[in-house]
Amino acid sequence: MRILTCFLTLLILILPAQPTPAADWAWMLSIPHAISGEQVYKVRIVEIDGEAQKELLRYAVPAGKHTIKVRMLLDVQWEPELAEAPRGPGWKELELEVTAGKTYLLAARFNPDAPIEAQLDRSYWEPFVYRVD
């Protein structure tokens, strides 16, 4: 009897938990390419709710409120223009309320006419939700 109990306990511990259905998740990803004419650029998702993220194409998150830290992936045509910025575009946070079953395409809007002060304080760009599918 004791062996059976140990076996069942071990079986419960090693079997994966029942996966959550895909419909319970929302997806987040960057737009696939820059839309330079609109000054809209890709982002890299750095953290979700304070947890560092590996570089993936899309990220599954449960429905609800999330804090997303992103870094703008600036088009190379503008990088030389931002020589005054001490550390590049840096990162910014975006607060989102996501709905299960939806896909959120994130992007960054860039102001090419921003003054030097905006480059220094990084206010020349802002993350936003480009589209929800």
Secondary structure, 3 states (H helix, E strand, C coil): CHHHHHHHHHHHHHCCCCCCCHHHEEEEEECCCCEHHHCEEEEEEEEECCEECCCCCCEEEECEEEEEEEEEECCCCCHHHHCCCCCCCCEEEEEEEECCCCEEEEEEEECCCCCHHHHHHCCCEEEEEEEEC
